Amino acid sequence: MTAQASLEPPLQSFDRGRRLAAEGLGTALLLMIVIGSGIMGERLAGGNAAIALLGNTLATGAGLVVLITIFGPLSGAHFNPAVTLAFALRGEIAWPLAGAYVAVQIFGGVAGVWAAHAMFAEPILQVSTKLRDGPSQGFSEFVATFGLIGTIIGCLRFRAEATPWMVGLYITSAYWFTASTSFANPAVTVARSLSDTFAGIAPTSAPLFITAQLLGAGAAVIVFGWLVNAPPASAQTTTD
């Protein structure tokens, strides 16, 4: 799920350690929101899965707006290996730093899941049993991630200041228009496999999700990179 502003030059004033800490902490907080709101929603919904999902959705979308606004100037607020991959493919983050981002995103995500379990008096160590299998689930994750990366690229090209809101709103909508409820994030997928709660995913289902997410991110870099990098109409020559 996420990213904020273009990586350079605003982030050059922050050293590597702070940027990695921001990515790890931000991803941890994101997973606390996703898992915690899922647990709360399920407990309060009285068995109504739609109400539980709505609570999970609203908390996640709102939380993303806040987290991206806070951490965007520090690290770019990726919180998502698919987003980091997209920036690396576009040459906006060096590959060694991208690898470090992915590592702290996964570590932070797992820590966030454990923190959510602790807040709700759940067993800290869990493995999800919630299967999310089949071609429709994989295609949903491809679409969800494709749209997320497209949202980020489009915002950074035309309305960078709106990125936190656009990402939050996109994920809020994608929870409902995709069959998979829009994980759109390999680190989130790994972390959620360690929670046998409302927002969990069985480890056996995770490879399909992660593969589809990475393919969706790569496709979005190509398609939206082509779309937004077109020269202005006034600079184009036309022939009749």
One Martini backbone bead per residue (centre of mass of N, CA, C, O) as a GRO file, in nm:
protein
  240
    1MET     BB    1   0.074   0.038   0.035
    2THR     BB    2   0.274   0.351  -0.099
    3ALA     BB    3   0.359   0.717  -0.123
    4GLN     BB    4   0.511   1.016  -0.197
    5ALA     BB    5   0.747   1.188  -0.284
    6SER     BB    6   0.995   1.270  -0.444
    7LEU     BB    7   1.313   1.172  -0.360
    8GLU     BB    8   1.431   1.417  -0.531
    9PRO     BB    9   1.565   1.646  -0.300
   10PRO     BB   10   1.416   1.638  -0.008
   11LEU     BB   11   1.583   1.376   0.124
   12GLN     BB   12   1.889   1.479   0.149
   13SER     BB   13   1.864   1.587   0.458
   14PHE     BB   14   1.850   1.276   0.511
   15ASP     BB   15   1.968   1.011   0.641
   16ARG     BB   16   1.973   0.678   0.608
   17GLY     BB   17   1.882   0.601   0.894
   18ARG     BB   18   1.620   0.774   0.897
   19ARG     BB   19   1.488   0.650   0.649
   20LEU     BB   20   1.474   0.359   0.757
   21ALA     BB   21   1.320   0.421   1.016
   22ALA     BB   22   1.069   0.537   0.875
   23GLU     BB   23   0.993   0.281   0.717
   24GLY     BB   24   0.965   0.090   0.958
   25LEU     BB   25   0.765   0.254   1.133
   26GLY     BB   26   0.545   0.303   0.920
   27THR     BB   27   0.485   0.000   0.866
   28ALA     BB   28   0.409  -0.072   1.153
   29LEU     BB   29   0.168   0.123   1.176
   30LEU     BB   30   0.008   0.010   0.941
   31LEU     BB   31  -0.031  -0.278   1.067
   32MET     BB   32  -0.176  -0.187   1.318
   33ILE     BB   33  -0.418  -0.082   1.163
   34VAL     BB   34  -0.504  -0.331   1.002
   35ILE     BB   35  -0.520  -0.538   1.236
   36GLY     BB   36  -0.667  -0.379   1.459
   37SER     BB   37  -0.925  -0.306   1.293
   38GLY     BB   38  -1.002  -0.598   1.234
   39ILE     BB   39  -1.047  -0.689   1.521
   40MET     BB   40  -1.249  -0.472   1.608
   41GLY     BB   41  -1.457  -0.518   1.386
   42GLU     BB   42  -1.519  -0.816   1.450
   43ARG     BB   43  -1.608  -0.773   1.751
   44LEU     BB   44  -1.844  -0.545   1.677
   45ALA     BB   45  -2.021  -0.684   1.428
   46GLY     BB   46  -2.174  -0.956   1.494
   47GLY     BB   47  -2.090  -1.120   1.209
   48ASN     BB   48  -2.056  -0.871   1.015
   49ALA     BB   49  -1.844  -0.847   0.753
   50ALA     BB   50  -1.906  -0.568   0.630
   51ILE     BB   51  -1.857  -0.401   0.888
   52ALA     BB   52  -1.569  -0.495   0.937
   53LEU     BB   53  -1.457  -0.395   0.665
   54LEU     BB   54  -1.530  -0.099   0.698
   55GLY     BB   55  -1.352  -0.045   0.943
   56ASN     BB   56  -1.088  -0.133   0.808
   57THR     BB   57  -1.096   0.070   0.574
   58LEU     BB   58  -1.113   0.347   0.718
   59ALA     BB   59  -0.857   0.317   0.888
   60THR     BB   60  -0.655   0.275   0.656
   61GLY     BB   61  -0.706   0.529   0.487
   62ALA     BB   62  -0.657   0.736   0.714
   63GLY     BB   63  -0.376   0.638   0.801
   64LEU     BB   64  -0.229   0.692   0.534
   65VAL     BB   65  -0.252   0.996   0.529
   66VAL     BB   66  -0.085   1.042   0.783
   67LEU     BB   67   0.176   0.877   0.723
   68ILE     BB   68   0.253   1.021   0.456
   69THR     BB   69   0.272   1.306   0.570
   70ILE     BB   70   0.495   1.246   0.783
   71PHE     BB   71   0.706   1.046   0.609
   72GLY     BB   72   0.759   1.165   0.329
   73PRO     BB   73   1.002   1.370   0.396
   74LEU     BB   74   1.192   1.135   0.500
   75SER     BB   75   1.139   0.861   0.277
   76GLY     BB   76   0.850   0.867   0.095
   77ALA     BB   77   0.646   0.658   0.203
   78HIS     BB   78   0.618   0.355   0.109
   79PHE     BB   79   0.566   0.072   0.275
   80ASN     BB   80   0.654  -0.077  -0.013
   81PRO     BB   81   0.809  -0.279  -0.239
   82ALA     BB   82   0.651  -0.191  -0.495
   83VAL     BB   83   0.722   0.108  -0.473
   84THR     BB   84   1.027   0.080  -0.463
   85LEU     BB   85   1.050  -0.059  -0.736
   86ALA     BB   86   0.934   0.171  -0.902
   87PHE     BB   87   1.154   0.379  -0.829
   88ALA     BB   88   1.393   0.212  -0.931
   89LEU     BB   89   1.298   0.186  -1.229
   90ARG     BB   90   1.296   0.520  -1.242
   91GLY     BB   91   1.566   0.624  -1.088
   92GLU     BB   92   1.480   0.737  -0.767
   93ILE     BB   93   1.644   0.484  -0.651
   94ALA     BB   94   1.876   0.304  -0.527
   95TRP     BB   95   1.921  -0.028  -0.509
   96PRO     BB   96   2.053  -0.058  -0.228
   97LEU     BB   97   1.834   0.113  -0.083
   98ALA     BB   98   1.593  -0.053  -0.172
   99GLY     BB   99   1.676  -0.310  -0.019
  100ALA     BB  100   1.664  -0.177   0.261
  101TYR     BB  101   1.372  -0.098   0.254
  102VAL     BB  102   1.251  -0.382   0.232
  103ALA     BB  103   1.362  -0.494   0.495
  104VAL     BB  104   1.223  -0.282   0.690
  105GLN     BB  105   0.936  -0.334   0.600
  106ILE     BB  106   0.915  -0.625   0.693
  107PHE     BB  107   1.000  -0.587   0.983
  108GLY     BB  108   0.786  -0.372   1.054
  109GLY     BB  109   0.536  -0.538   0.986
  110VAL     BB  110   0.575  -0.761   1.196
  111ALA     BB  111   0.585  -0.573   1.443
  112GLY     BB  112   0.297  -0.460   1.400
  113VAL     BB  113   0.146  -0.722   1.442
  114TRP     BB  114   0.243  -0.779   1.729
  115ALA     BB  115   0.133  -0.516   1.850
  116ALA     BB  116  -0.165  -0.571   1.789
  117HIS     BB  117  -0.190  -0.827   1.953
  118ALA     BB  118  -0.117  -0.696   2.226
  119MET     BB  119  -0.355  -0.488   2.237
  120PHE     BB  120  -0.573  -0.757   2.208
  121ALA     BB  121  -0.476  -1.016   2.360
  122GLU     BB  122  -0.312  -1.178   2.163
  123PRO     BB  123  -0.126  -1.389   2.027
  124ILE     BB  124   0.168  -1.311   1.896
  125LEU     BB  125   0.206  -1.593   1.768
  126GLN     BB  126   0.111  -1.648   1.428
  127VAL     BB  127  -0.091  -1.829   1.176
  128SER     BB  128  -0.260  -1.821   0.904
  129THR     BB  129  -0.588  -1.975   0.769
  130LYS     BB  130  -0.656  -1.769   0.532
  131LEU     BB  131  -0.772  -1.826   0.232
  132ARG     BB  132  -0.641  -1.674  -0.097
  133ASP     BB  133  -0.741  -1.814  -0.380
  134GLY     BB  134  -0.688  -1.778  -0.715
  135PRO     BB  135  -0.710  -1.597  -1.002
  136SER     BB  136  -0.886  -1.360  -0.892
  137GLN     BB  137  -0.690  -1.279  -0.667
  138GLY     BB  138  -0.444  -1.220  -0.841
  139PHE     BB  139  -0.577  -1.010  -1.027
  140SER     BB  140  -0.656  -0.816  -0.803
  141GLU     BB  141  -0.360  -0.749  -0.722
  142PHE     BB  142  -0.274  -0.637  -0.987
  143VAL     BB  143  -0.480  -0.407  -0.999
  144ALA     BB  144  -0.423  -0.272  -0.726
  145THR     BB  145  -0.120  -0.208  -0.786
  146PHE     BB  146  -0.149  -0.060  -1.048
  147GLY     BB  147  -0.324   0.171  -0.927
  148LEU     BB  148  -0.131   0.267  -0.708
  149ILE     BB  149   0.109   0.346  -0.890
  150GLY     BB  150  -0.055   0.534  -1.070
  151THR     BB  151  -0.132   0.733  -0.850
  152ILE     BB  152   0.154   0.819  -0.775
  153ILE     BB  153   0.261   0.910  -1.050
  154GLY     BB  154   0.038   1.115  -1.110
  155CYS     BB  155   0.076   1.294  -0.862
  156LEU     BB  156   0.384   1.361  -0.901
  157ARG     BB  157   0.322   1.507  -1.179
  158PHE     BB  158   0.056   1.705  -1.085
  159ARG     BB  159  -0.012   1.641  -0.739
  160ALA     BB  160   0.187   1.600  -0.484
  161GLU     BB  161   0.018   1.718  -0.236
  162ALA     BB  162  -0.217   1.480  -0.284
  163THR     BB  163  -0.106   1.194  -0.224
  164PRO     BB  164  -0.218   1.104   0.052
  165TRP     BB  165  -0.520   1.118  -0.035
  166MET     BB  166  -0.512   0.939  -0.289
  167VAL     BB  167  -0.410   0.683  -0.156
  168GLY     BB  168  -0.626   0.655   0.061
  169LEU     BB  169  -0.868   0.648  -0.141
  170TYR     BB  170  -0.782   0.413  -0.315
  171ILE     BB  171  -0.770   0.196  -0.091
  172THR     BB  172  -1.059   0.228   0.001
  173SER     BB  173  -1.181   0.135  -0.274
  174ALA     BB  174  -1.013  -0.136  -0.318
  175TYR     BB  175  -1.140  -0.299  -0.088
  176TRP     BB  176  -1.421  -0.317  -0.276
  177PHE     BB  177  -1.330  -0.372  -0.597
  178THR     BB  178  -1.173  -0.615  -0.480
  179ALA     BB  179  -1.151  -0.953  -0.398
  180SER     BB  180  -0.881  -0.909  -0.199
  181THR     BB  181  -0.874  -0.616  -0.055
  182SER     BB  182  -0.609  -0.475  -0.122
  183PHE     BB  183  -0.297  -0.508  -0.050
  184ALA     BB  184  -0.056  -0.404  -0.250
  185ASN     BB  185   0.176  -0.559  -0.055
  186PRO     BB  186   0.433  -0.758   0.035
  187ALA     BB  187   0.481  -0.683   0.336
  188VAL     BB  188   0.186  -0.711   0.421
  189THR     BB  189   0.153  -1.004   0.338
  190VAL     BB  190   0.361  -1.127   0.523
  191ALA     BB  191   0.249  -1.014   0.790
  192ARG     BB  192  -0.051  -1.128   0.760
  193SER     BB  193   0.046  -1.433   0.782
  194LEU     BB  194   0.091  -1.365   1.115
  195SER     BB  195  -0.244  -1.347   1.123
  196ASP     BB  196  -0.535  -1.503   1.280
  197THR     BB  197  -0.733  -1.283   1.146
  198PHE     BB  198  -0.928  -1.091   0.957
  199ALA     BB  199  -0.647  -0.985   0.786
  200GLY     BB  200  -0.550  -1.246   0.693
  201ILE     BB  201  -0.302  -1.482   0.539
  202ALA     BB  202  -0.205  -1.751   0.406
  203PRO     BB  203   0.107  -1.857   0.324
  204THR     BB  204   0.008  -2.013   0.060
  205SER     BB  205  -0.114  -1.733  -0.067
  206ALA     BB  206   0.123  -1.524  -0.089
  207PRO     BB  207   0.277  -1.575  -0.360
  208LEU     BB  208   0.051  -1.481  -0.548
  209PHE     BB  209   0.032  -1.193  -0.445
  210ILE     BB  210   0.328  -1.102  -0.486
  211THR     BB  211   0.350  -1.155  -0.786
  212ALA     BB  212   0.115  -0.968  -0.872
  213GLN     BB  213   0.227  -0.707  -0.747
  214LEU     BB  214   0.492  -0.689  -0.912
  215LEU     BB  215   0.357  -0.692  -1.190
  216GLY     BB  216   0.180  -0.441  -1.146
  217ALA     BB  217   0.411  -0.243  -1.097
  218GLY     BB  218   0.560  -0.280  -1.367
  219ALA     BB  219   0.321  -0.203  -1.550
  220ALA     BB  220   0.279   0.085  -1.435
  221VAL     BB  221   0.550   0.205  -1.510
  222ILE     BB  222   0.503   0.181  -1.812
  223VAL     BB  223   0.222   0.312  -1.857
  224PHE     BB  224   0.246   0.577  -1.678
  225GLY     BB  225   0.514   0.672  -1.790
  226TRP     BB  226   0.399   0.724  -2.073
  227LEU     BB  227   0.164   0.913  -2.007
  228VAL     BB  228   0.314   1.149  -1.826
  229ASN     BB  229   0.565   1.195  -2.050
  230ALA     BB  230   0.420   1.364  -2.231
  231PRO     BB  231   0.408   1.613  -2.425
  232PRO     BB  232   0.280   1.889  -2.483
  233ALA     BB  233   0.058   1.982  -2.717
  234SER     BB  234   0.217   2.246  -2.809
  235ALA     BB  235   0.484   2.055  -2.884
  236GLN     BB  236   0.327   1.930  -3.100
  237THR     BB  237   0.302   1.784  -3.414
  238THR     BB  238   0.081   1.812  -3.689
  239THR     BB  239  -0.102   1.624  -3.935
  240ASP     BB  240  -0.342   1.601  -4.208
   0.00000   0.00000   0.00000
